[in-house]
Every structure is written in C-alpha cells, then in structure tokens.
C-alpha cells in the first residue's frame, strides 16, 4: 500500500475536523445573538425595547448604547443587547419501573 503525500493527509484531517464541528456545533455550544432597539425617549426605554426581543430563558451578557443627534436637540438612543441562550433542555428521562414484581392478591 502506498502512503499518501503529506498534503493529502493534512487536507483529510482538516475535512474530518470541519465535518465533526459542523455535526456537533448546534448541539455542543449555546447559541448567542444580539438584538437592537431604539427610542426617542431615553436610554432606559431603548434597553427595555431591546429586552422585550430577547428570547425567553436567554441571559444578557452585555449592553451597548449609542446616542445619535438627529437634529439640534433631537436625540435617538440606540441600544444593542448581547445574549446567550440557555442550554437546550435534555430529553425527559423515563420513569423507573418497579424493580420487584408485585405478588398476586390472595
């Protein structure tokens, strides 16, 4: 049997690693994302609007806000919340069956 040239073995390993990462990716890592909202009222209102878009069970890890002067004296508050979803729930475990069989009634 002939040995493959080194470049082919490295390429094969890389493809194997990439295939494994793609197969395990969604199950192995928590999902992360961000939502952005804006308000003409104030920063807190922009944050509240963004929080209403965060998926249930997700944890906000960072908040970034920017104030934009649209016209003289008119401001727009733009806030982005970065979050991580909670780990997906595990499959329900079946309830254990009784270990000893029941005795027949007399």
C-alpha positions as CSV (number, residue, x, y, z in Angstrom):
1,X,0.0,0.0,0.0
2,X,1.4,3.4,-0.9
3,X,1.4,6.2,1.6
4,X,-0.5,9.4,0.7
5,X,1.6,12.5,0.2
6,X,1.6,14.7,3.4
7,X,-0.6,17.4,1.9
8,X,-3.4,14.9,1.3
9,X,-3.3,13.6,4.9
10,X,-3.4,17.1,6.3
11,X,-6.4,18.0,4.0
12,X,-8.2,14.8,5.0
13,X,-7.7,15.6,8.7
14,X,-8.9,19.2,8.2
15,X,-12.0,17.9,6.4
16,X,-12.7,15.5,9.2
17,X,-12.4,18.2,11.9
18,X,-14.6,20.5,9.9
19,X,-17.3,17.8,9.4
20,X,-17.2,17.0,13.2
21,X,-17.5,20.7,14.1
22,X,-20.5,21.1,11.8
23,X,-22.2,17.9,13.1
24,X,-21.6,18.8,16.8
25,X,-21.8,22.6,16.5
26,X,-25.5,23.2,17.2
27,X,-25.6,20.6,20.0
28,X,-22.3,21.3,21.6
29,X,-22.5,25.1,22.1
30,X,-25.0,27.5,23.5
31,X,-26.4,29.9,20.9
32,X,-25.6,33.6,21.2
33,X,-27.1,36.6,19.5
34,X,-27.9,40.2,19.8
35,X,-31.0,42.5,19.5
36,X,-31.0,46.2,18.8
37,X,-33.8,48.7,19.6
38,X,-34.0,52.4,19.5
39,X,-36.0,55.1,21.3
40,X,-36.6,58.8,21.1
41,X,-37.4,59.0,24.8
42,X,-34.2,57.8,26.7
43,X,-31.6,55.1,27.0
44,X,-33.6,53.1,29.5
45,X,-36.6,53.0,27.1
46,X,-34.3,51.7,24.3
47,X,-32.9,49.0,26.6
48,X,-36.5,48.0,27.6
49,X,-37.5,47.7,24.0
50,X,-34.5,45.5,23.2
51,X,-35.1,43.3,26.3
52,X,-38.6,42.6,25.0
53,X,-37.0,41.0,21.9
54,X,-34.5,38.7,23.8
55,X,-35.6,35.1,23.7
56,X,-37.1,33.6,26.8
57,X,-34.5,31.9,29.0
58,X,-31.6,33.8,27.5
59,X,-29.1,35.7,29.6
60,X,-28.0,39.2,28.6
61,X,-24.2,39.4,28.8
62,X,-23.5,42.9,27.5
63,X,-25.3,46.1,26.7
64,X,-24.0,48.8,24.3
65,X,-25.8,52.1,23.8
66,X,-25.2,55.0,21.4
67,X,-26.8,58.4,21.4
68,X,-27.3,59.9,17.9
69,X,-28.1,63.6,17.5
70,X,-30.6,63.6,14.7
71,X,-31.3,67.3,14.7
72,X,-30.5,70.0,17.1
73,X,-32.0,68.9,20.4
74,X,-33.4,65.7,18.9
75,X,-31.6,62.6,20.1
76,X,-32.1,58.9,19.2
77,X,-31.0,56.3,21.7
78,X,-29.8,53.0,20.1
79,X,-29.1,50.0,22.3
80,X,-27.8,46.6,21.5
81,X,-28.1,43.7,23.9
82,X,-25.9,40.7,23.5
83,X,-27.3,37.4,24.9
84,X,-26.6,33.7,25.2
85,X,-29.4,31.2,25.1
86,X,-29.8,28.8,27.9
87,X,-28.7,25.2,27.3
88,X,-31.3,23.2,25.4
89,X,-33.3,21.1,27.7
90,X,-32.3,17.5,27.9
91,X,-34.6,14.7,26.8
92,X,-37.0,13.6,29.5
93,X,-35.9,10.5,31.4
94,X,-38.4,7.6,31.5
95,X,-39.7,7.0,35.0
96,X,-38.2,3.9,36.6
97,X,-40.3,0.8,36.6
98,X,-40.8,-1.1,39.9
99,X,-37.8,-3.4,40.5
100,X,-39.8,-6.2,42.2
101,X,-42.8,-7.8,40.6
102,X,-46.0,-7.4,42.7
103,X,-47.2,-10.5,44.5
104,X,-50.6,-11.9,43.4
105,X,-53.5,-11.0,45.7
106,X,-54.9,-13.8,47.9
